[in-house]
Amino acid sequence: MSGLSWFFLIAAALYWLQSRQQRQRMTLLVKHLAGTRVEKLMGSLIEGYLRVLDEKDPERRRQVWSYLDEQEQKLAKHFERFAQCFAQESATDTAVSTLALALPGSQQLLPQFSFDMRQALKLHAQAIRNACAPQGLQEPQRKDWAYTMTAELLLMQHTCHWFGRSRSVASMRLLARHQTTYEQVLASVQPSTRQAYLRLIGAAGASS
């Protein structure tokens, strides 16, 4: 067998292994999300923030903000449940490579270039809880909290896509779906989130 044939054979084997790993990880996420309303509540919140900013009637805006306050609290509870359930998985199944090119098994071979998805979800659960708006905020302040919560949710979504696919795919999806970059989202979350997140993923994972 020629060298070129060996190259294509190895490439095909790596692609198969990577695809299988991605399917397993997506299945893992779906399994734990199935018992929650995280995805529905997240979509409702982001859509609600956009809607209330376009609302002209002050009384209607007040009602929408009140509804969004409730949705934030519900999301925080559901995401905490999701993170707690996911924490039962093994370290082997939840390691995420921070290498630019993550090959199958690289998390185990190079653990110094990986982070634990269980810890990432725990971090995001706390960040979402902290980003819930306090009661009684005036509208300008409430908008600021909504902006921060949106950033927290997009960073969490990026982490889930990173776990299920890869860091580069997660960043491309973020840009395509929300017209924002990973760096912009990271700069917009709470300082405590950003510091803890960068510590978790390490310097190797800090860039997209």
N, C-alpha and C positions, 0 to 999 in steps of 0.2 A: 504494500500500500504506500502511495506517495506521501510526501510531507503535506501537500495541499489537502489530500483526502483526510489525513489525520486531523488537520486543522478544522475542517468542516465537521468531522465527527465529534471532536471535543466541543466545538461551538454549539452544535445541536444538543449535546448532552447537557451543557451548562444552561442553555435556554430552557430545556425541559425541566431541569431541577429548579430553576428560578420561577418558572410558571407554576410549578407544583407548590412551591413555598408561598407564592403570592395567593394562590387559591386557598391554601390552608389558613393564611393570616386573615384574608377577607372573611372566611367562614367563621373564624374565631371572633372577629369584631361583630359580625351579624348575630352570632349566637348570644352574645351578651347584650347587644342593643335591643334584641327582640322583646325583652321584657320591660323595656322602658319607652318613653315618648321623647327621647332626646332629639332625634332627627326632626320630628314634627314640631316640637317646641322651638328648636333653633330656627327653623324656617319661618315660623310664625313671628318670632321676635324680629328677625332681620327685615322681614316684609313690613312688620308693624312700625319699625323705626322709620322706614322710608315713607310710609303712608302718613304718619303723624307730622313729619316735617313739611309735607305738602298741604296739610289741613289748614284752612284759613280761619275757621270758626274757633274762637278761644275755648268755648265750653266743650266743643267736640274734642279739641286737643286734650283738654283736661281728662275727659273720659277715656281717651285712648291711652294716655300716659298711665292712668290708674290700672287699666287692663294689662298694659305691658309690665307694670310692677309685679302683678300677680304671676304673669308668665315667666318672668325672671326667677322668681322664687321656686316655681314648679320645676323649671329647667335645672336649677341648682340641686334640687332634691333628686331628680331623676339621674342627673349625671353622677352624683355621689354614689347612687346605687349601682350604676354601670361600672364605675371605677372599683368599687368594693367587690363586685362579682368578678371582674377581670383580674383582680389581684390574686385570685385563687389559682390562676394558671402558673405553669412552671417557668423558671428563669430561661430555660432553653427556648421555649416557645415565644417568649416576649422580648428577647434581645433584638435591638435594632442597630444596624450598622450605620456609622457616620461617614464611612468612606464614600468618595465621589462615585466610585464604581463598586457597588456591593455585590459580590459574588455569593452564590449559595454556600452557607456554612462559614462565611467570613466573620460572623458575630462570635462564633465559638473559637475560631482560630486566632482572632485578634480582638479579644474582649476589651482591650484598652481603647479600641475605636468603635465602641458601641454604648448604647444606653438602654435602660430597662423601661419598656412601655408601661409596666405597672406603675412605676414611679412617675412617669410622664402624665398618666391619667389622674393620678392622685394630685399632682401639681395643678393640672387643669381644673380639677374639681374645686380645689381651694381658690383658684383664681376666679372662676365663675361665681363662686359664693361671695368673694370679696367685691366683685364688680356689680353685684345687685345694688340698685339705687336705694339709698335711705329714704324713708318717708319724709314728705313735706318739702321736697326740693322745689325751688323756683325753676321755671322752664329753661332759662339759659344753662343752669347747672345740670338739669335733667338731660339736656342734649349732650353735654360732655360725658355723662355717665353712659348714655346709649352708645356713643362713639367708642368708649373704652370697652364696653361689653361686646360690641361687634368685633373689635380687634381680638379680644380674648377668644371668641368663638371661631374666628377664622384661623387663629394660631392652633387651636385645638383640632380643627378640621385638617389643617396642614399636617399635624403630627399623626393623625389617623391615616391619612393618605401615604405618608412617609412609611409608616409601619406596614401598610397593606401593599404598597408598590415600591416606591423609592423616593429619596429626597428630591431628585430632579423632577419626577412626575408630579409630586405634591406641589412644588413651586409653579410648575406649568399650569396645573389645574387651578391654583389660586389666582394666577394672572388671567386665565381664560374666563373663569366664572365670575370673578369679582373685580377685575381690572385693577388689581393691586399686587404689589410684590411681597415676597416673604420678608424682605428688609423693612418695608413700610409697616407691615403688620407688627413685626417685632418691636419697632420703634413706638408703636401706638398702644401697646398693652401697658398694664400697670408696672411701675419700676420693679416691684417685688417679684412679679411674674417673670419679667425679662431676666433679672439676675438669677433666679432659681433655674429658669429654663436653660440659660447659657451654661450654668454650672453642670446641669444634668447632661446635656449633649456634648459638652466639652468643646474646646477650641476648634476641633476638626469638623464639628457639625454646625458651626456658627454662620457659615456662608452657604448660599444656595447653589 
